[in-house]
Amino acid sequence: MIIYLRIVRVKRSIFMEKPVRIYRNEDVKKIVACIPQGHLHTRFIIELSDQVIVLQEATVAGIVRAFALTSLHPTRRYIVLTSQSPENVKKGFAKHQLIESWEEAECNSE
């Protein structure tokens, strides 16, 4: 299945259509969460039917926040997190952060 994600920015309209691969639960063969030797943060190794991807803890934290802010909210249908490099990041946080933006989004399955 291919989904097209259309992102519309407030004030200035920008349309982006990119094909996206959707992985069903049965496509996920294994997930390993581990803290590599000499590191402080968790890495997530996701073995899929056609590839293996590794996500850093900060990325998964952004995904969890986005999930919670949409799934558990009574009216919110979307949230857009964009990569930003804020100044004065707290100790232990990644330099690049996925931070809520004011973009509007609409997900359309085709």
DRENPA-3360 file (N, C-alpha, C; in nm, 2 decimals, always signed):
BEGIN
1 = MIIYLRIV = +0.08/-0.12/+0.00/+0.00/+0.00/+0.00/+0.09/+0.12/+0.00 ~ +0.06/+0.22/-0.08/+0.13/+0.35/-0.08/+0.03/+0.45/-0.03 ~ +0.09/+0.54/+0.06/+0.01/+0.65/+0.12/+0.08/+0.77/+0.07 ~ +0.00/+0.87/+0.05/+0.06/+1.00/+0.01/+0.03/+1.10/+0.13 ~ +0.13/+1.16/+0.18/+0.12/+1.25/+0.29/+0.13/+1.39/+0.23 ~ +0.02/+1.47/+0.26/+0.02/+1.60/+0.21/+0.04/+1.69/+0.33 ~ +0.14/+1.78/+0.33/+0.17/+1.87/+0.43/+0.14/+2.01/+0.38 ~ +0.05/+2.08/+0.45/+0.02/+2.22/+0.41/+0.06/+2.31/+0.52;
9 = RVKRSIFM = +0.14/+2.41/+0.49/+0.19/+2.51/+0.59/+0.09/+2.62/+0.60 ~ +0.08/+2.67/+0.72/-0.01/+2.78/+0.74/+0.06/+2.91/+0.68 ~ -0.03/+2.99/+0.62/+0.01/+3.11/+0.55/+0.07/+3.08/+0.41 ~ +0.17/+3.00/+0.40/+0.23/+2.98/+0.27/+0.21/+2.83/+0.24 ~ +0.14/+2.80/+0.13/+0.10/+2.66/+0.10/+0.22/+2.60/+0.03 ~ +0.26/+2.48/+0.08/+0.36/+2.40/+0.02/+0.30/+2.26/+0.02 ~ +0.29/+2.20/-0.10/+0.24/+2.06/-0.11/+0.36/+1.97/-0.14 ~ +0.37/+1.87/-0.06/+0.47/+1.76/-0.08/+0.40/+1.63/-0.09;
17 = EKPVRIYR = +0.42/+1.56/-0.20/+0.37/+1.43/-0.21/+0.48/+1.33/-0.24 ~ +0.50/+1.24/-0.15/+0.61/+1.14/-0.16/+0.55/+1.00/-0.13 ~ +0.58/+0.91/-0.21/+0.53/+0.77/-0.17/+0.60/+0.73/-0.04 ~ +0.52/+0.66/+0.04/+0.57/+0.61/+0.17/+0.54/+0.46/+0.18 ~ +0.64/+0.39/+0.23/+0.62/+0.24/+0.25/+0.56/+0.23/+0.39 ~ +0.45/+0.16/+0.39/+0.38/+0.13/+0.52/+0.42/-0.01/+0.56 ~ +0.47/-0.03/+0.68/+0.50/-0.16/+0.73/+0.39/-0.20/+0.83 ~ +0.33/-0.32/+0.79/+0.23/-0.37/+0.88/+0.30/-0.44/+1.00;
25 = NEDVKKIV = +0.23/-0.48/+1.10/+0.29/-0.54/+1.21/+0.35/-0.67/+1.17 ~ +0.30/-0.74/+1.08/+0.36/-0.87/+1.04/+0.49/-0.85/+0.95 ~ +0.51/-0.73/+0.91/+0.64/-0.70/+0.84/+0.75/-0.67/+0.93 ~ +0.72/-0.65/+1.06/+0.83/-0.63/+1.16/+0.87/-0.76/+1.22 ~ +0.99/-0.80/+1.19/+1.04/-0.93/+1.23/+1.09/-0.93/+1.38 ~ +1.16/-0.82/+1.41/+1.21/-0.81/+1.55/+1.25/-0.66/+1.58 ~ +1.23/-0.63/+1.71/+1.28/-0.49/+1.75/+1.37/-0.52/+1.87 ~ +1.49/-0.46/+1.87/+1.59/-0.48/+1.97/+1.61/-0.34/+2.03;
33 = ACIPQGHL = +1.60/-0.32/+2.16/+1.63/-0.19/+2.22/+1.76/-0.22/+2.30 ~ +1.86/-0.14/+2.28/+1.99/-0.16/+2.35/+2.06/-0.03/+2.37 ~ +2.15/-0.03/+2.47/+2.24/+0.09/+2.49/+2.37/+0.04/+2.46 ~ +2.43/+0.08/+2.35/+2.57/+0.04/+2.31/+2.67/+0.07/+2.42 ~ +2.77/-0.02/+2.42/+2.89/+0.00/+2.51/+2.94/+0.14/+2.50 ~ +2.96/+0.22/+2.60/+3.02/+0.35/+2.60/+2.92/+0.46/+2.57 ~ +2.79/+0.43/+2.55/+2.69/+0.52/+2.52/+2.59/+0.54/+2.64 ~ +2.51/+0.64/+2.64/+2.42/+0.66/+2.74/+2.27/+0.64/+2.70;
41 = HTRFIIEL = +2.25/+0.65/+2.57/+2.11/+0.65/+2.52/+2.08/+0.52/+2.44 ~ +1.96/+0.49/+2.44/+1.91/+0.36/+2.38/+1.90/+0.38/+2.22 ~ +1.94/+0.27/+2.16/+1.92/+0.26/+2.01/+1.81/+0.16/+1.99 ~ +1.73/+0.17/+1.89/+1.63/+0.08/+1.85/+1.66/+0.02/+1.71 ~ +1.68/-0.11/+1.71/+1.71/-0.18/+1.59/+1.59/-0.25/+1.55 ~ +1.54/-0.21/+1.43/+1.41/-0.27/+1.38/+1.44/-0.35/+1.26 ~ +1.41/-0.48/+1.27/+1.43/-0.57/+1.15/+1.30/-0.58/+1.09 ~ +1.29/-0.53/+0.96/+1.17/-0.54/+0.88/+1.18/-0.65/+0.78;
49 = SDQVIVLQ = +1.08/-0.68/+0.70/+1.08/-0.78/+0.60/+1.18/-0.75/+0.49 ~ +1.21/-0.63/+0.46/+1.30/-0.59/+0.35/+1.42/-0.51/+0.39 ~ +1.43/-0.47/+0.52/+1.55/-0.39/+0.56/+1.56/-0.39/+0.71 ~ +1.67/-0.33/+0.76/+1.69/-0.31/+0.90/+1.72/-0.16/+0.92 ~ +1.65/-0.10/+1.01/+1.67/+0.04/+1.04/+1.71/+0.06/+1.19 ~ +1.79/+0.16/+1.22/+1.83/+0.19/+1.36/+1.78/+0.33/+1.39 ~ +1.71/+0.34/+1.50/+1.66/+0.47/+1.54/+1.73/+0.51/+1.67 ~ +1.76/+0.64/+1.69/+1.82/+0.68/+1.81/+1.70/+0.71/+1.91;
57 = EATVAGIV = +1.74/+0.72/+2.04/+1.64/+0.74/+2.14/+1.56/+0.87/+2.12 ~ +1.63/+0.98/+2.08/+1.56/+1.11/+2.06/+1.45/+1.10/+1.95 ~ +1.48/+1.02/+1.85/+1.38/+1.00/+1.74/+1.26/+0.92/+1.79 ~ +1.29/+0.82/+1.87/+1.17/+0.74/+1.92/+1.10/+0.82/+2.03 ~ +1.17/+0.90/+2.10/+1.10/+0.99/+2.20/+1.00/+1.09/+2.12 ~ +1.05/+1.14/+2.01/+0.96/+1.22/+1.93/+0.84/+1.15/+1.87 ~ +0.86/+1.03/+1.83/+0.75/+0.94/+1.78/+0.65/+0.91/+1.90 ~ +0.70/+0.88/+2.01/+0.61/+0.86/+2.13/+0.53/+0.98/+2.17;
65 = RAFALTSL = +0.60/+1.10/+2.17/+0.53/+1.22/+2.20/+0.42/+1.25/+2.09 ~ +0.45/+1.23/+1.97/+0.35/+1.25/+1.86/+0.24/+1.15/+1.88 ~ +0.27/+1.03/+1.91/+0.16/+0.93/+1.93/+0.07/+0.97/+2.04 ~ +0.13/+1.01/+2.16/+0.05/+1.04/+2.27/-0.03/+1.17/+2.25 ~ +0.03/+1.27/+2.18/-0.04/+1.39/+2.16/-0.16/+1.38/+2.06 ~ -0.16/+1.28/+1.98/-0.27/+1.26/+1.88/-0.37/+1.15/+1.93 ~ -0.31/+1.04/+1.97/-0.40/+0.92/+2.00/-0.48/+0.94/+2.13 ~ -0.42/+1.01/+2.23/-0.48/+1.03/+2.36/-0.56/+1.16/+2.37;
73 = HPTRRYIV = -0.56/+1.24/+2.27/-0.63/+1.37/+2.27/-0.77/+1.35/+2.21 ~ -0.87/+1.41/+2.27/-1.01/+1.39/+2.22/-1.04/+1.45/+2.09 ~ -0.97/+1.56/+2.04/-1.00/+1.62/+1.91/-0.88/+1.63/+1.82 ~ -0.76/+1.62/+1.87/-0.65/+1.65/+1.78/-0.63/+1.53/+1.68 ~ -0.61/+1.56/+1.56/-0.60/+1.46/+1.45/-0.46/+1.45/+1.40 ~ -0.37/+1.55/+1.43/-0.23/+1.54/+1.38/-0.14/+1.63/+1.46 ~ -0.02/+1.60/+1.45/+0.09/+1.69/+1.50/+0.21/+1.68/+1.40 ~ +0.28/+1.79/+1.38/+0.39/+1.78/+1.29/+0.52/+1.82/+1.38;
81 = LTSQSPEN = +0.61/+1.73/+1.38/+0.74/+1.76/+1.45/+0.84/+1.78/+1.34 ~ +0.92/+1.89/+1.35/+1.02/+1.92/+1.26/+1.16/+1.92/+1.33 ~ +1.26/+1.88/+1.25/+1.40/+1.88/+1.31/+1.44/+2.03/+1.32 ~ +1.48/+2.06/+1.45/+1.54/+2.19/+1.48/+1.66/+2.18/+1.57 ~ +1.74/+2.28/+1.57/+1.86/+2.28/+1.66/+1.85/+2.40/+1.75 ~ +1.77/+2.39/+1.86/+1.75/+2.50/+1.95/+1.88/+2.53/+2.03 ~ +1.88/+2.66/+2.07/+2.00/+2.70/+2.15/+1.97/+2.66/+2.30 ~ +2.08/+2.65/+2.37/+2.07/+2.62/+2.51/+1.99/+2.49/+2.54;
89 = VKKGFAKH = +2.03/+2.38/+2.47/+1.96/+2.25/+2.49/+2.01/+2.20/+2.63 ~ +1.92/+2.14/+2.70/+1.95/+2.08/+2.83/+2.05/+1.97/+2.82 ~ +2.13/+1.96/+2.92/+2.24/+1.85/+2.92/+2.17/+1.71/+2.90 ~ +2.23/+1.63/+2.82/+2.18/+1.50/+2.79/+2.09/+1.49/+2.67 ~ +2.05/+1.61/+2.62/+1.96/+1.61/+2.51/+2.04/+1.62/+2.38 ~ +1.99/+1.56/+2.27/+2.05/+1.57/+2.14/+2.05/+1.72/+2.09 ~ +2.15/+1.75/+2.01/+2.16/+1.88/+1.95/+2.04/+1.91/+1.86 ~ +2.01/+1.81/+1.78/+1.89/+1.82/+1.69/+1.77/+1.76/+1.76;
97 = QLIESWEE = +1.66/+1.83/+1.76/+1.54/+1.79/+1.83/+1.42/+1.79/+1.73 ~ +1.33/+1.70/+1.75/+1.20/+1.70/+1.68/+1.11/+1.78/+1.76 ~ +1.07/+1.90/+1.72/+1.00/+1.99/+1.80/+0.87/+2.02/+1.72 ~ +0.76/+2.04/+1.80/+0.63/+2.07/+1.74/+0.63/+2.20/+1.66 ~ +0.58/+2.19/+1.53/+0.57/+2.31/+1.45/+0.43/+2.35/+1.43 ~ +0.40/+2.45/+1.37/+0.26/+2.50/+1.35/+0.21/+2.47/+1.21 ~ +0.27/+2.37/+1.15/+0.23/+2.33/+1.01/+0.10/+2.25/+1.03 ~ +0.01/+2.26/+0.93/-0.11/+2.17/+0.93/-0.07/+2.05/+0.84;
105 = AECNSE = -0.14/+1.94/+0.88/-0.11/+1.82/+0.80/-0.24/+1.74/+0.78 ~ -0.24/+1.67/+0.67/-0.36/+1.59/+0.64/-0.31/+1.46/+0.58 ~ -0.35/+1.35/+0.63/-0.31/+1.22/+0.58/-0.42/+1.16/+0.49 ~ -0.38/+1.13/+0.37/-0.48/+1.07/+0.27/-0.43/+0.94/+0.23 ~ -0.51/+0.83/+0.24/-0.47/+0.70/+0.18/-0.53/+0.69/+0.05 ~ -0.45/+0.64/-0.04/-0.49/+0.62/-0.18/-0.46/+0.49/-0.23;
% end
